[in-house]
Amino acid sequence: VTNCDIETEKRLKKDLKRTKALLDDAQIMLDHIKSNAPSKREVAQLKSQLEESEFTCAAAVKARKSMEVEIEDLHVQMEEISKAKQM
């Protein structure tokens, strides 16, 4: 695993954590507005924010999974190189 892979994974985890926090905040705002008879415009705006947060979260999860696959491929390559050197 290279430093780049570790840094990328850290960044993706941070992005995912921030996105989940945004999603939680949006849900709290949506719940609060619903309980205070919101205007249609406010609800539409919050739904848009929630959808954007969900999209960002899904993208971060997809990127993280992609990086995990790439890291696993690198591990396999390192093992193959190690075996070749031993021969």
HELIX and SHEET records of a PDB file:
HELIX    1   1 ASN A    3  SER A   35  1                                  33    
HELIX    2   2 LYS A   40  GLN A   86  1                                  47    
END                                                                             
